[in-house]
Amino acid sequence: MEKVKLTGVNTAQLPVLSNKEMLDLFNRMNNGEIEARNQIVNGNLKLVLSVLQKFRNNSHPLDDLFQVGCIGLVKAVDNFKVDKGVRFSTYAVPMILGEVRRYIRDNREIRVSRSLRKIAYRTLKLRDELLKKRGKEPSLEEISQKLDIPRSDIIYALEATKSPISIFTPIFEDEGEPLRIMDQISDKGGIGWIEEINMRRGFEVLSARERLIINLRFYEGETQEEISNRVGVSQAQISRIQKKALEKLKSAIELKEEAK
């Protein structure tokens, strides 16, 4: 973690305390010495950095997570009991982890109500307990009965706490056309799922040919080869027209979201 870059902090020069030094400082802190408390915090900043390794690929700035982790560290320092026979790092790491995870959870792009987060947490906790006990996944019906929460509420809570992803995100790509999430979504009721994101408004930016190809491709479920035969142009042209149309739709949707 010596290469971690934090604003105004040279992580390579952060002090590290021995166990004997830690015990001495805690005894001094418990006797009311404020400077001893500060030394304990400063001497364990590398512990915060070691915890942040779990979040290196997170979208939140490392500086922000480091500050949040330090809050967890301070809480651990203030609540640690020397006479419990537990190493401070063993006690502090879960508190630092919990503080960082809480921050990430509460600062999502889409805010989720506390009640939904609580349902999702209870559901996942019970699911893990039953999985460890039985060695197989419990059903939603069983979880619903044990928690006394309607199945629909559990599904809604789990879906609400998932990170959002664009329907235009490629899930497979080789030398040909990328396969997008949009390609894998089906709706027996026609275009109901697309109505929810105002796709109809987006279709206004497309030409007649583009609308036809998008309709055949994503609503009728035809392949590019089948569309090529129906429209009378090459499959390569169909691919280019579809790509351009999707880019137009994406831009139209993004502009509408920004205008809200």
C-alpha positions in Angstrom: 0.0 0.0 0.0 3.1 2.3 0.0 2.2 3.4 -3.5 -1.3 4.6 -2.6 -1.6 8.3 -3.4 -3.6 10.4 -1.1 -3.9 14.2 -1.2 -1.5 15.7 1.4 -0.5 12.3 2.8 2.8 10.5 2.1 1.7 7.0 2.8 5.2 5.6 2.7 6.1 7.7 5.8 3.2 6.8 8.0 4.3 5.5 11.4 3.7 1.9 12.5 3.4 1.1 16.2 4.5 -2.1 17.9 2.1 -4.0 20.1 4.0 -2.8 23.2 3.9 0.8 22.1 0.1 0.4 21.5 -0.5 -0.9 25.0 1.5 1.9 26.5 -0.4 4.5 24.5 -3.8 3.1 25.4 -2.9 3.1 29.1 -1.9 6.7 28.8 -5.0 7.6 26.8 -7.2 5.9 29.4 -5.6 8.2 32.0 -6.8 11.2 30.0 -3.7 12.0 27.8 -5.1 13.4 24.6 -1.8 13.2 22.7 -1.6 9.5 23.3 -5.0 9.1 21.5 -3.7 11.1 18.6 -0.6 8.9 18.4 -2.6 5.8 18.3 -4.7 7.1 15.4 -1.7 8.3 13.5 0.1 5.0 14.1 -2.7 3.0 12.6 -3.4 4.9 9.4 -1.7 2.2 7.4 -4.3 -0.2 8.9 -7.0 2.0 7.1 -5.0 1.8 3.9 -4.8 -2.0 4.1 -8.6 -2.2 4.5 -9.0 0.1 1.4 -7.4 -2.5 -0.8 -10.8 -4.2 -0.9 -12.2 -1.0 -2.5 -9.5 -0.1 -5.0 -11.9 -0.7 -8.0 -14.7 1.3 -6.4 -16.0 4.4 -8.2 -15.6 6.6 -5.1 -12.4 8.6 -4.8 -9.7 7.0 -2.6 -9.3 10.2 -0.6 -13.0 10.1 0.4 -12.8 6.5 1.4 -9.6 7.1 3.4 -11.3 9.8 5.4 -14.3 7.6 6.0 -12.0 4.8 7.1 -10.3 7.1 9.5 -13.7 7.8 11.1 -14.0 4.0 11.7 -10.5 4.0 13.1 -11.2 6.7 15.6 -14.4 4.9 16.7 -12.4 1.8 17.2 -9.7 3.7 19.3 -12.4 5.2 21.5 -14.2 1.9 22.1 -11.2 -0.5 22.4 -10.7 -2.3 25.7 -7.2 -3.4 26.4 -8.3 -5.9 29.1 -10.3 -8.0 26.5 -7.1 -9.8 25.3 -7.8 -8.9 21.6 -5.3 -7.2 19.3 -6.3 -3.8 18.3 -6.1 -4.5 14.6 -8.5 -7.5 15.0 -11.0 -5.2 16.7 -10.5 -2.2 14.4 -10.7 -3.8 10.9 -14.4 -4.7 11.1 -15.3 -1.2 12.3 -13.3 0.4 9.5 -14.8 -1.9 6.9 -18.3 -1.2 8.2 -17.8 2.5 8.1 -16.6 2.4 4.5 -19.3 0.0 3.3 -22.0 2.2 5.0 -20.6 5.3 3.2 -20.7 3.5 -0.2 -24.2 2.1 0.4 -25.5 5.5 1.5 -23.9 7.4 -1.4 -25.2 5.5 -4.3 -26.2 7.3 -7.5 -29.7 6.2 -6.8 -30.8 6.6 -3.2 -32.6 3.7 -1.6 -34.8 4.2 1.4 -33.6 2.8 4.8 -36.6 0.5 5.0 -35.8 -1.2 1.7 -32.1 -1.5 2.6 -33.1 -3.1 5.9 -35.3 -5.7 4.1 -32.5 -6.4 1.6 -30.0 -6.8 4.5 -32.3 -9.1 6.5 -33.0 -11.2 3.4 -29.3 -11.6 2.4 -28.3 -12.4 6.0 -31.0 -15.1 6.4 -30.1 -16.5 3.0 -26.4 -16.8 4.0 -27.4 -18.5 7.3 -29.7 -21.0 5.6 -27.1 -21.7 2.8 -24.4 -22.4 5.4 -26.7 -24.6 7.5 -28.1 -26.7 4.6 -25.6 -26.3 1.8 -28.3 -25.2 -0.7 -30.1 -22.0 -1.7 -33.3 -21.3 0.2 -36.4 -20.3 -1.8 -37.8 -16.8 -1.7 -41.0 -18.3 -0.4 -39.2 -19.8 2.6 -37.4 -16.5 3.3 -40.6 -14.6 3.0 -42.3 -16.9 5.5 -39.4 -16.7 8.0 -39.1 -13.0 7.9 -42.9 -12.5 7.7 -42.4 -10.1 4.7 -44.3 -10.4 1.4 -42.4 -12.0 -1.4 -43.0 -9.1 -3.6 -41.5 -6.7 -1.1 -38.3 -8.8 -0.8 -37.9 -8.9 -4.6 -38.5 -5.1 -4.8 -35.9 -4.5 -2.0 -33.3 -6.7 -3.6 -33.8 -5.1 -7.0 -33.7 -1.6 -5.5 -30.3 -2.2 -3.9 -28.6 -3.4 -7.0 -26.3 -1.0 -8.8 -27.9 0.4 -12.0 -26.5 -0.6 -15.4 -27.2 0.7 -18.9 -29.3 -1.4 -21.3 -26.7 -0.5 -24.0 -23.9 -2.1 -22.1 -22.2 -4.9 -24.2 -22.2 -8.3 -22.4 -20.3 -10.1 -25.3 -18.3 -8.8 -28.2 -16.2 -10.5 -30.8 -15.2 -9.4 -34.3 -18.9 -8.9 -35.2 -21.7 -7.0 -33.6 -21.6 -6.7 -29.8 -24.4 -8.4 -27.8 -26.0 -5.9 -25.5 -28.2 -6.3 -22.4 -30.9 -4.8 -24.5 -30.7 -7.8 -26.8 -31.5 -10.2 -23.9 -34.6 -8.4 -22.6 -37.9 -9.8 -23.6 -41.4 -8.6 -22.9 -44.5 -10.6 -23.8 -46.5 -7.4 -23.6 -44.7 -5.7 -26.4 -42.9 -2.5 -25.5 -44.0 -2.1 -21.9 -40.5 -2.2 -20.4 -39.3 0.4 -22.9 -42.1 2.7 -22.1 -40.7 3.1 -18.6 -37.6 4.8 -19.9 -39.5 6.9 -22.4 -38.1 5.0 -25.4 -41.1 6.1 -27.5 -39.9 9.7 -27.2 -36.5 8.5 -28.3 -37.9 6.9 -31.4 -38.8 10.4 -32.7 -35.1 11.0 -33.5 -34.9 7.9 -35.8 -35.5 7.8 -39.5 -38.2 5.5 -40.9 -35.7 2.9 -41.9 -33.9 3.0 -38.5 -37.3 2.6 -36.7 -38.2 -0.3 -38.9 -34.8 -2.1 -38.3 -34.9 -1.5 -34.5 -38.5 -2.8 -34.4 -37.7 -5.9 -36.3 -34.5 -6.5 -34.4 -35.6 -5.9 -30.8 -39.4 -6.3 -30.9 -39.9 -9.0 -33.5 -36.7 -10.8 -32.5 -35.4 -11.2 -36.1 -31.7 -11.7 -36.8 -29.7 -9.2 -38.9 -29.7 -11.7 -41.7 -33.5 -12.0 -41.7 -33.8 -8.2 -41.6 -31.4 -8.0 -44.5 -33.5 -10.2 -46.6 -36.7 -8.3 -45.8 -35.3 -4.8 -46.2 -33.2 -5.6 -49.3 -29.8 -4.3 -48.1 -26.7 -6.2 -47.0 -26.3 -7.5 -43.5 -23.3 -5.2 -43.0 -25.5 -2.2 -43.8 -28.1 -3.5 -41.3 -25.4 -3.7 -38.7 -24.3 -0.1 -39.3 -27.8 1.3 -39.4 -28.6 -0.5 -36.1 -25.5 0.8 -34.4 -26.2 4.3 -35.5 -29.9 4.1 -34.4 -28.9 2.7 -30.9 -26.4 5.6 -30.5 -29.2 8.1 -31.4 -31.6 6.4 -28.9 -28.9 6.5 -26.2 -28.2 10.1 -26.7 -31.9 11.0 -26.7 -32.5 9.1 -23.5 -29.5 10.7 -21.8 -30.6 14.2 -22.8 -34.1 13.6 -21.4 -32.7 12.3 -18.1 -30.4 15.4 -17.8 -33.5 17.7 -18.5 -35.4 16.2 -15.5 
